């Protein structure tokens, strides 16, 4: 194998590796966003469930001087 062909193969290998890493980083970003969304939805549904069980909880505050 000549030097030019070996150089082309090495460069193609590097490009494939860089593309793979870029795709992995994008996928990790999407998963992080999905995780944040699920966490916020879980918090909202928990609050709604608490209010449905005890709707008057925290509605009034009695203060005495």
N, C-alpha and C positions, 0 to 999 in steps of 0.2 A: 504494500500500500504506500502510495506516495504521501509526501508531507501535506500537500494541498488538500487531499481527500481526508486525511486525518484531522486537519484543522477544521474543515467543514463539519465533520461528524462531532467533534468536541463542541463547536459552537452551537450546533443543533441540540445537543444534549443539554447545554447550559440554558438555552432558550426554553426547552421543554420543562426543565426544573423550575425556572422562573415563572412560567405560566402556571404550573401546578401550585406553586406557593401563593401566587396571586389569587387563584380560584379558591384555595383553602382559606385565605384571609377574608375573602368576600363571604364565604359560607359561614365563617365564625362570626362575622359582623351581623349577618342575618339572624343567626341563632341567638346572639346576644339581644338583639332587638325583640325577637319573639319571646325570649325569657322575661324581659322587662314588661312586655305587654301582658303576659300571663300573670305575672306577679301583681300588676296593678288591677287586673280583672279579679283576681282572687281577693284582694283587699276590699274592692267595691262590693263583691257578692257577700263577703263576710259581714260587712257593715249593714247591708240590706237585710240579711238573715237575722242579725241581732235586733234590728228595728222591728222586724215582723214578729219576733217572739215577745219583745218587751217594748211596745211602741211608745210608752210614756216615759221610759227611762231617759233622764236628762232633759226632759221637756220643761221642768220647772225647777227653780232654785229658791229654797226658803232661806231667808237671811234674817237674823235677829240681831238687834243692836244691843 
